[in-house]
Amino acid sequence: MEKYIPDIYQKSIYTLDYSKLLSRGIKCILFDLDNTLVGACSDELIPKTKDLIIGLKQKGFKVIIFSNSPKGRVSKFSEMLDVNAVHFACKPFQGKLKKLINETGFKLNEIAIIGDQMMTDILVGNKAGITTILVNPASNKDHILARFSRHSEYRKMKKLRDKDLFCKGRYYD
């Protein structure tokens, strides 16, 4: 069960204390795309998100989109944000994440993944040994496959809550 528990849990990407991440030695942030940076069904990037990414790059973070979405969708946002990206990441499988880690040259303790799903983003990060950060979904809408994942996620969250290991809405860092 612990493999589903994030190291950090915050309301959104905007409530995270990125200075704390820097002080912990995090240098590279992998962002999930759908329902983390943008709504799952949105083709628009809000200015607040663009400003956040610009600010993170100015602080010295390497920012990468790490998404299960197809190339066309990921490339569009990668270009808008001027960041590298991995599409069809196949989370929670570790293949593309391990390849990315090797390519970046960062140590495991220098990388964090931020996402809205325990069953994909948190699981792949915990399996790889990097810092995992869960945020609430940016939208109530999900793609069809994510809906199935959410159903399993809710069951896992209930078990974790019953064991007092994780409680939705009880934020921590």
N, C-alpha and C positions, 0 to 999 in steps of 0.2 A: 504493500500500500504506500510506503514512503516514496516510491519512485514517482508518484503523482503529486507530491507536495512541493510547491515552489519554495525557493529560498526567500523570495520577496513576493509580497502580494499587495498591490495597490489598486486604487479605484480606476486609474487610467494612465496613459503614457504621460499625461500632463501633471500628475500628482507625484510622480517619482522624483526622488532627490538624486539627481545625476551627479552632484558633487560628492555624495556618499559613495556612489559607484566608482568615481575617480579615486577617492581616498582608499578604496578597497583594492585598487590596482586594475580595475576594469579599463581596457583600452579599446575594445571592439564590441559593438552592440549589434546583434542580429535582431531585426524586427520582422515579425510576421506581418503580412500585408492585410489580409481580409479580416475585418473586425478588430484590428489592432491599430494600424495606421489610418485605414479608411473603412467605411462601412462595406460589408461583404458585397453588396449589390450596387455600390457607388462607383462612378467613373470620375468623380470629382475629388480633388485634394483641397482641403480647407487651408486657408492661409496660416492658421494656428499650427497646423502640422508641419507645414513647410518651414515656418519660423523655428519650430522646435528642432528640426533636423539641421538647419543651418547653424543654430546655436550649439548643438552637440558637436558638429564638425569643427566649429571655431574653438571649442574647449579641448579639441584634440582627439575626440573619439573617431574611430573608423566605424562608419555606419553601413550596414549591409541589409538589404531586404532578403529574407529567407522564407520563401513561400511555397505552398503546394499548388498555387495557381499556375495557369498556363503562361507560356512565354510572352504572348502579346499583352496580357494584362499586367504582368510584373514589369516588363520592359517600359511600358507607358509611365508607371510611377517611378521607376528607377531613373528614367530620363528627367522627369519633372523635379525629382529631388537631387539629381546629380550624385547618385550613389551606385555602388555595385549591387548586383542581385543574383540570387539563385532561384530559378523557377522549377516547378515540379520537384520540390525538395524531398518528396516522399516521406515526410514526417509521419509516424515516429521512427521510421527506419533511419539508421545512422550513416549510411553510405555517403550521401552528399554532404552531410555535416562534417564527417571525418575528412573528406577531401577538401572542403573549404578551410577547415582548421589548419591542415597541412599547407595549403596555398597561402594563407595569410601570414603564417609564421608566428602567430601569437601563441602563448602558452594557454593551457586550459583555464587557469585561474585569471586570465586577462580577458576572457570572453563571457558575455552575458547574452541570453536569448530572452526576448520579450514577446509574449503572445497572450492570446485570450482563451486558449484551450489546454486543459490538462492532458488530454488524451493524445495530443500531437506535440505542441510546443514544449510543454513542461516535461513530458516523458522523454522526448528525444534529447533535451538538454541534460536532464538528470542521468540518462544512460551514458551520455558522452562525458559527464563530469564537469560541465560548465555551470556558471551561475544561471539560475532560472527565475524569471520574473513573470508572474501572472497578473494580467489586468482584466477588468471587466470588458465584455464585448462593446465595441464602439456603436453597434447597431443591434436591434432586435431581429433583424433579418439574417438568415444564413443560406449558404448554398445547400443543395440537397444532401451532399455527403456529410457536411458539417452537422446537419440536423441529427443524423444517426450517431455521430460522435458525441454530440451534446447529450443525447439520451443516456449513453454509457457514462458520460462525465457526471451527470446528475446523480446517478446511482453510486458512483465512486465518492462523490462529495458527501452524500448521506452517510456512507460507511465511515468516512474520515471524520465527519462531524460527530457521529455516535461514539467514536473512540477519542473525541476531543483532540484530534490531530490537525484538523483544518476546518474552518467555518467560513462559509461565504459571507462576505461583508465585514469580516473582522480583519482589517488591513494591518500589515506589519512590514517592517523592513529591517 
